[in-house]
């Protein structure tokens, strides 16, 4: 190490250190000077020098009033420029000063080439630009070009008719007219300020889009003429007047999804939904920014652009800030300031979400690492005009620690990489307005001016009927994150109105201005203001560390102290190192030093408590600085046994020497770059079932990354590992044949590897059952993560989707009703996206059942589309819960899941008209549970079915798709509807009972939801969507989905059997003119049971013979010992047990012409043949060559031999006997 620095900061007595190694100091100083000179020279050629500057945002309305009208103005701001230059500011960012009706404080611009009169004149602006340049500062303006004001001349003309010259300068769409003739907006997009994002204009009989307030119509960037007008009036006009660049407002919103589809449901029970994925980072956004660069900006030379990029991933951010792209010098990323006030996962704006210091650290890590190994650049900030004050949000604003906390944040921000942006008042430690305390002068909603906060408050008031507790909660949320906190007047002195104005201020002044103001702090050398001045100077002095140093967190899971290092990047050797300690608690905390830093060789550089140069270790409790080293050293202490069973130390390989086993494990895991500190965290295993043969799992890589975010944010270490991946269409003989193998793979990998909990990612039909089977047997905490359904396609304007429509259209093709060209076109649209089948097939059924078991998110976990942002949020949330559940009691699946859990699953299965396959899978899952096994059988399914109506109107029993179910409220809505039938004492993954969860998570049905999820009083099918039949053909049971019958008369039917002995026999004879079959025949297919095929293939949907299909026959009674796809429909009896391959099976001796009686209401399926004849046939069969052949099959080698020897029958779940709880 060439030299070591340590910078520390904390709120109270714990000493804050920045320390420098003194060994070879002079030589190292010379070497570092030369190397740093070279590095900075290169950087200055690659990155614009301006990115090293410190910027200061002025929001003019609340900054400084020069004429006593109560509103800040440009001359007032100009008068403070020397003060800002003395502070250390290099760039002034002036927020919108354009002419505006001020519906959104200047972000609704009515004239780009003029000034809002209360702020001043164009001459005032020219004077401010000139004064900035005289003082050696640059000035940038807000560039607001996603939208204008509705008072802009452009919009007035555009809104006047559909035929004027500017008719298409804004985004106009026709209304939707419902069956009652009522007019509705074009889609369900919600404005960012709530309510519809569309506003109707009678003159055009159309709606215009406004992503923000109603008076801010969005410009139509698809129109090249509009873009040129923007370039001329909004950009060139001000560059010609001398401004140095722009802060680009909503820089990623210009390009919309021009199909304008409905947004996905995030807030159940509400019509208007956030639609960020349809207008953030749209398809043409980079094209237009590049056009702006080449057409305008390049003519002006070195123009500084910083972009605002809300709701943007790291990968997307890099596309904007890469030096190669030349789009923006840097961008504002909102991962840090968004903590606690983010929208998503059921959290609305101003309904503050909880977060702790680990989340704060992780947000900074993500932002700081964006530039690692890239040519990109970032910003560093904690405040702006849209955020609450950082002291109140991220530190403390209590009088006792306020000044130390302000200095803490100064040290933190000044030592992070990026272009630093301060906001007015931040330098003196201004805070949010105070929480009401019962005094006469308390702040109330009447003091609030911000339309965003007022809309939010009004929404909550309406939703909760002005409940005082909810109103208090809403106001407290505004106090925490509301925008007015940053817009209170700047406190210049202790005179009336804080010296902001001599008149009446447009908004209330903070109560504390007499003790917190610029004048008082300028004269106090220990004030936050002067500390900021010192830190900004130090930041530039040590720019190679503070601005350009490589960032690494040291104590990611510490709840009180934020420790990180900054290190210069020098080829061939380690460079200087800065270590920063920030104690965010109000108690003294131990300091855990990085292993490669020797405290004795360091010196204090800056502190908010101690003087530079002094050691602080006397203030640290004895040996506490060695805490991390002591824990790691225990791994090598041969005199002490390894007792920890957390993380890496669990399940050690058997070498006969546990310490050696751990030593080797650490050797190899460190090859992947892990440190000892990381390996001390709880390990969350992520089961990776991605395969290029499995389109159901095409989003698994993205889900893994989202899961990892959640795990890391909660203090865990995510490690993904593979298991086999199976898809029905790419598995021979059938995916069911491989389900048990996958369950073995899952169980053994969970047990073998050092994981504290597991997230099992799966979706395709047999995957989720296999993972639940293996997970219950392994009995470590496990959370499934469903990949999600695909979106429906469209053929000729009619929605289609896999795989109900696959079968119905194929049947039409077989019947000659559509031709080859049509079936080929349909083939292109049945699966338009990745994901599982988009109807209530097996995959969707198992997803809903998993929710009913209480193992996944009950809002979106089962239903959010695979390609949706909601699916990624579910993944991240699952990552968070996987760590959180380790602190809960009874979270292992054999503890969490009870008989009541499985009864709830069966209730849901019946209510959704779920797949018949789910019966087999549930029986297999149940029989893995040592307590529940044997307490539930097929009769239980039927008993519950008789009490449970079918409520969900989805194919194949109904008409709709999984996306409709999700948009109607999904599982949360259904569970509320079924509440009176459910076992509410069953526990779910959050630690609550199901009843407690439903009590705290209400759902209000709406018209659309009632169409998809029927009320109990108006079901789609009155009871038993799935029925279990018994009789001499199926003494152990058979299953039918009667709700999917296409000819309900067949549910009570007697007809002659038309028997096919195997799938080969079926293929050869089904369309033969010689086959003896009529529409009244009962089609029987043998040898497709668990052993007979093997694997119980989905061949139970026996095709209608072509000659009957051509006559218009669409359904016949069909019977087999196999399965059919959950997406299929028809009067089909399945899972006959025992199967025909069993020598004593009655199904095995049915012959063509035998009469078969089916009475679903009576739950009866019988062969109408005398008992003596049945016995004779069975005896004859047991002495035949067929019996010999069946016995020989069990002696086959490999997995097939294992399968045929040990698989049990359908009524038991088709599991291997040796895998069940009874073994």
Rosetta blueprint (number, residue, H / E / L):
1 X L
2 X L
3 X L
4 X E
5 X L
6 X E
7 X E
8 X E
9 X E
10 X E
11 X L
12 X L
13 X L
14 X L
15 X L
16 X L
17 X L
18 X L
19 X L
20 X L
21 X L
22 X L
23 X L
24 X L
25 X H
26 X H
27 X H
28 X H
29 X H
30 X H
31 X H
32 X H
33 X H
34 X H
35 X H
36 X H
37 X H
38 X H
39 X H
40 X H
41 X H
42 X H
43 X H
44 X H
45 X H
46 X H
47 X L
48 X L
49 X H
50 X H
51 X H
52 X H
53 X L
54 X E
55 X E
56 X E
57 X E
58 X E
59 X L
60 X H
61 X H
62 X H
63 X L
64 X L
65 X L
66 X L
67 X L
68 X L
69 X L
70 X L
71 X L
72 X L
73 X L
74 X H
75 X H
76 X H
77 X H
78 X H
79 X H
80 X L
81 X H
82 X H
83 X H
84 X H
85 X H
86 X H
87 X H
88 X L
89 X L
90 X L
91 X E
92 X E
93 X E
94 X E
95 X L
96 X L
97 X L
98 X E
99 X E
100 X E
101 X L
102 X L
103 X L
104 X L
105 X L
106 X L
107 X L
108 X L
109 X E
110 X E
111 X E
112 X E
113 X E
114 X E
115 X E
116 X L
117 X H
118 X H
119 X H
120 X L
121 X L
122 X H
123 X H
124 X H
125 X H
126 X H
127 X H
128 X H
129 X H
130 X H
131 X H
132 X H
133 X H
134 X H
135 X L
136 X L
137 X L
138 X E
139 X E
140 X E
141 X E
142 X E
143 X E
144 X L
145 X L
146 X L
147 X E
148 X L
149 X L
150 X L
151 X L
152 X L
153 X H
154 X H
155 X H
156 X H
157 X H
158 X H
159 X H
160 X H
161 X L
162 X L
163 X L
164 X L
165 X L
166 X L
167 X L
168 X L
169 X L
170 X E
171 X L
172 X E
173 X E
174 X E
175 X L
176 X E
177 X E
178 X L
179 X L
180 X L
181 X L
182 X L
183 X E
184 X E
185 X L
186 X L
187 X L
188 X L
189 X E
190 X E
191 X L
192 X L
193 X L
194 X L
195 X L
196 X E
197 X L
198 X E
199 X E
200 X E
201 X E
202 X L
203 X L
204 X L
205 X L
206 X E
207 X E
208 X E
209 X E
210 X L
211 X L
212 X L
213 X L
214 X L
215 X L
216 X L
217 X L
218 X E
219 X E
220 X L
221 X L
222 X L
223 X L
224 X H
225 X H
226 X H
227 X H
228 X H
229 X H
230 X H
231 X H
232 X H
233 X H
234 X H
235 X H
236 X H
237 X H
238 X H
239 X H
240 X L
241 X L
242 X L
243 X L
244 X L
245 X E
246 X E
247 X E
248 X E
249 X L
250 X L
251 X L
252 X L
253 X L
254 X L
255 X L
256 X L
257 X L
258 X L
259 X L
260 X L
261 X L
262 X L
263 X L
264 X L
265 X L
266 X L
267 X L
268 X L
269 X L
270 X L
271 X L
272 X L
273 X E
274 X L
275 X L
276 X H
277 X H
278 X H
279 X H
280 X L
281 X L
282 X L
283 X L
284 X L
285 X H
286 X H
287 X H
288 X H
289 X H
290 X H
291 X H
292 X H
293 X H
294 X H
295 X H
296 X L
297 X H
298 X H
299 X H
300 X H
301 X L
302 X L
303 X L
304 X E
305 X E
306 X E
307 X E
308 X E
309 X L
310 X L
311 X L
312 X L
313 X L
314 X H
315 X H
316 X H
317 X H
318 X H
319 X H
320 X H
321 X H
322 X L
323 X L
324 X L
325 X L
326 X L
327 X L
328 X L
329 X L
330 X E
331 X E
332 X E
333 X L
334 X L
335 X L
336 X L
337 X L
338 X L
339 X L
340 X L
341 X L
342 X L
343 X L
344 X E
345 X L
346 X L
347 X E
348 X L
349 X L
350 X L
351 X L
352 X L
353 X L
354 X L
355 X L
356 X L
357 X H
358 X H
359 X H
360 X H
361 X H
362 X H
363 X H
364 X H
365 X H
366 X H
367 X H
368 X H
369 X H
370 X H
371 X H
372 X L
373 X L
374 X L
375 X L
376 X L
377 X L
378 X L
379 X E
380 X E
381 X L
382 X L
383 X L
384 X L
385 X L
386 X L
387 X L
388 X L
389 X L
390 X H
391 X H
392 X H
393 X H
394 X H
395 X L
396 X L
397 X L
398 X L
399 X L
400 X L
401 X L
402 X H
403 X H
404 X H
405 X H
406 X H
407 X H
408 X H
409 X H
410 X H
411 X H
412 X H
413 X H
414 X H
415 X L
416 X L
417 X L
418 X L
419 X E
420 X E
421 X E
422 X E
423 X E
424 X L
425 X L
426 X H
427 X H
428 X H
429 X L
430 X L
431 X L
432 X L
433 X L
434 X L
435 X L
436 X L
437 X L
438 X L
439 X L
440 X L
441 X L
442 X L
443 X L
444 X L
445 X H
446 X H
447 X H
448 X L
449 X L
450 X L
451 X H
452 X H
453 X H
454 X H
455 X H
456 X H
457 X H
458 X H
459 X H
460 X H
461 X H
462 X H
463 X H
464 X L
465 X L
466 X L
467 X L
468 X H
469 X H
470 X H
471 X H
472 X H
473 X H
474 X H
475 X H
476 X H
477 X H
478 X H
479 X H
480 X H
481 X H
482 X L
483 X H
484 X H
485 X H
486 X H
487 X H
488 X L
489 X L
490 X L
491 X L
492 X L
493 X L
494 X L
495 X L
496 X H
497 X H
498 X H
499 X H
500 X L
501 X L
502 X L
503 X L
504 X L
505 X L
506 X L
507 X L
508 X L
509 X L
510 X L
511 X L
512 X L
513 X L
514 X L
515 X L
516 X L
517 X L
518 X H
519 X H
520 X H
521 X H
522 X H
523 X L
524 X L
525 X L
526 X L
527 X L
528 X H
529 X H
530 X H
531 X H
532 X H
533 X H
534 X H
535 X H
536 X H
537 X H
538 X H
539 X H
540 X H
541 X H
542 X L
543 X H
544 X H
545 X H
546 X H
547 X L
548 X L
549 X L
550 X E
551 X E
552 X E
553 X E
554 X L
555 X L
556 X L
557 X L
558 X L
559 X L
560 X L
561 X E
562 X E
563 X E
564 X E
565 X E
566 X E
567 X E
568 X E
569 X E
570 X E
571 X L
572 X L
573 X E
574 X E
575 X E
576 X E
577 X E
578 X E
579 X E
580 X E
581 X E
582 X E
583 X E
584 X L
585 X L
586 X L
587 X L
588 X L
589 X L
590 X L
591 X L
592 X L
593 X L
594 X L
595 X L
596 X L
597 X L
598 X L
599 X H
600 X H
601 X H
602 X L
603 X L
604 X E
605 X L
606 X L
607 X L
608 X L
609 X L
610 X L
611 X L
612 X L
613 X L
614 X L
615 X L
616 X L
617 X H
618 X H
619 X H
620 X L
621 X L
622 X L
623 X L
624 X H
625 X H
626 X H
627 X H
628 X H
629 X H
630 X H
631 X H
632 X H
633 X H
634 X H
635 X H
636 X H
637 X L
638 X L
639 X L
640 X L
641 X L
642 X L
643 X L
644 X L
645 X L
646 X L
647 X H
648 X H
649 X H
650 X L
651 X L
652 X L
653 X L
654 X L
655 X L
656 X L
657 X L
658 X H
659 X H
660 X H
661 X H
662 X H
663 X H
664 X H
665 X H
666 X H
667 X H
668 X H
669 X H
670 X H
671 X H
672 X H
673 X L
674 X L
675 X L
676 X L
677 X L
678 X H
679 X H
680 X H
681 X L
682 X L
683 X E
684 X E
685 X E
686 X E
687 X E
688 X E
689 X L
690 X L
691 X L
692 X L
693 X L
694 X L
695 X H
696 X H
697 X H
698 X L
699 X L
700 X H
701 X H
702 X H
703 X H
704 X H
705 X H
706 X H
707 X H
708 X H
709 X H
710 X H
711 X H
712 X H
713 X H
714 X L
715 X L
716 X L
717 X E
718 X E
719 X E
720 X E
721 X E
722 X E
723 X L
724 X L
725 X L
726 X L
727 X L
728 X H
729 X H
730 X H
731 X L
732 X L
733 X L
734 X L
735 X L
736 X H
737 X H
738 X H
739 X H
740 X H
741 X H
742 X H
743 X H
744 X H
745 X H
746 X H
747 X H
748 X H
749 X H
750 X H
751 X H
752 X H
753 X L
754 X L
755 X L
756 X L
757 X E
758 X E
759 X E
760 X E
761 X E
762 X E
763 X L
764 X L
765 X H
766 X H
767 X H
768 X H
769 X H
770 X H
771 X H
772 X H
773 X H
774 X H
775 X H
776 X H
777 X H
778 X H
779 X L
780 X L
781 X E
782 X E
783 X E
784 X E
785 X E
786 X E
787 X L
788 X L
789 X E
790 X L
791 X L
792 X L
793 X E
794 X E
795 X E
796 X L
797 X L
798 X E
799 X E
800 X E
801 X L
802 X L
803 X L
804 X H
805 X H
806 X H
807 X H
808 X H
809 X H
810 X H
811 X H
812 X H
813 X H
814 X H
815 X L
816 X L
817 X L
818 X L
819 X L
820 X H
821 X H
822 X H
823 X H
824 X H
825 X H
826 X H
827 X H
828 X H
829 X H
830 X L
831 X L
832 X L
833 X L
834 X L
835 X L
836 X E
837 X L
838 X L
839 X L
840 X L
841 X L
842 X H
843 X H
844 X H
845 X H
846 X H
847 X H
848 X H
849 X H
850 X H
851 X H
852 X H
853 X L
854 X L
855 X L
856 X L
857 X L
858 X L
859 X L
860 X L
861 X L
862 X L
863 X L
864 X L
865 X L
866 X L
867 X L
868 X L
869 X H
870 X H
871 X H
872 X H
873 X H
874 X H
875 X H
876 X H
877 X H
878 X H
879 X H
880 X H
881 X H
882 X H
883 X H
884 X H
885 X H
886 X H
887 X H
888 X L
889 X L
890 X L
891 X L
892 X L
893 X H
894 X H
895 X H
896 X H
897 X L
898 X L
899 X H
900 X H
901 X H
902 X H
903 X H
904 X H
905 X H
906 X H
907 X H
908 X H
909 X H
910 X H
911 X H
912 X L
913 X L
914 X L
915 X L
916 X L
917 X H
918 X H
919 X H
920 X H
921 X H
922 X H
923 X H
924 X H
925 X H
926 X H
927 X L
928 X L
929 X L
930 X L
931 X L
932 X L
933 X L
934 X L
935 X L
936 X L
937 X L
938 X H
939 X H
940 X H
941 X H
942 X H
943 X H
944 X H
945 X H
946 X L
947 X L
948 X L
949 X L
950 X E
951 X L
952 X E
953 X L
954 X E
955 X L
956 X L
957 X L
958 X L
959 X L
960 X E
961 X L
962 X H
963 X H
964 X H
965 X H
966 X H
967 X H
968 X L
969 X L
970 X H
971 X H
972 X H
973 X H
974 X H
975 X H
976 X H
977 X H
978 X L
979 X H
980 X H
981 X H
982 X L
983 X L
984 X L
985 X L
986 X L
987 X E
988 X L
989 X L
990 X L
991 X L
992 X L
993 X E
994 X H
995 X H
996 X H
997 X H
998 X H
999 X H
1000 X H
1001 X L
1002 X L
1003 X L
1004 X L
1005 X L
1006 X L
1007 X H
1008 X H
1009 X H
1010 X H
1011 X H
1012 X H
1013 X E
1014 X L
1015 X L
1016 X H
1017 X H
1018 X H
1019 X L
1020 X L
1021 X E
1022 X L
1023 X L
1024 X L
1025 X L
1026 X E
1027 X E
1028 X E
1029 X E
1030 X E
1031 X L
1032 X L
1033 X L
1034 X L
1035 X L
1036 X L
1037 X E
1038 X E
1039 X E
1040 X E
1041 X E
1042 X H
1043 X H
1044 X H
1045 X L
1046 X L
1047 X L
1048 X H
1049 X H
1050 X H
1051 X H
1052 X E
1053 X E
1054 X E
1055 X E
1056 X E
1057 X E
1058 X E
1059 X E
1060 X E
1061 X L
1062 X L
1063 X H
1064 X H
1065 X H
1066 X H
1067 X H
1068 X H
1069 X H
1070 X L
1071 X L
1072 X L
1073 X L
1074 X L
1075 X L
1076 X L
1077 X L
1078 X L
1079 X L
1080 X L
1081 X L
1082 X E
1083 X E
1084 X E
1085 X E
1086 X L
1087 X L
1088 X L
1089 X L
1090 X L
1091 X L
1092 X L
1093 X L
1094 X L
1095 X L
1096 X L
1097 X L
1098 X L
1099 X L
1100 X L
1101 X L
1102 X L
1103 X L
1104 X L
1105 X L
1106 X H
1107 X H
1108 X H
1109 X H
1110 X L
1111 X L
1112 X L
1113 X L
1114 X L
1115 X L
1116 X L
1117 X L
1118 X E
1119 X E
1120 X E
1121 X L
1122 X L
1123 X L
1124 X L
1125 X L
1126 X L
1127 X L
1128 X L
1129 X L
1130 X L
1131 X L
1132 X E
1133 X E
1134 X E
1135 X E
1136 X E
1137 X E
1138 X L
1139 X L
1140 X L
1141 X L
1142 X L
1143 X L
1144 X L
1145 X L
1146 X L
1147 X H
1148 X H
1149 X H
1150 X L
1151 X L
1152 X L
1153 X L
1154 X L
1155 X E
1156 X E
1157 X E
1158 X E
1159 X E
1160 X L
1161 X L
1162 X L
1163 X L
1164 X E
1165 X E
1166 X E
1167 X E
1168 X L
1169 X L
1170 X L
1171 X H
1172 X H
1173 X H
1174 X H
1175 X H
1176 X H
1177 X H
1178 X H
1179 X H
1180 X H
1181 X H
1182 X H
1183 X L
1184 X L
1185 X H
1186 X H
1187 X H
1188 X H
1189 X H
1190 X H
1191 X H
1192 X H
1193 X H
1194 X L
1195 X L
1196 X L
1197 X L
1198 X H
1199 X H
1200 X H
1201 X H
1202 X H
1203 X H
1204 X H
1205 X H
1206 X H
1207 X E
1208 X L
1209 X L
1210 X H
1211 X H
1212 X H
1213 X L
1214 X L
1215 X L
1216 X E
1217 X H
1218 X H
1219 X H
1220 X L
1221 X L
1222 X L
1223 X L
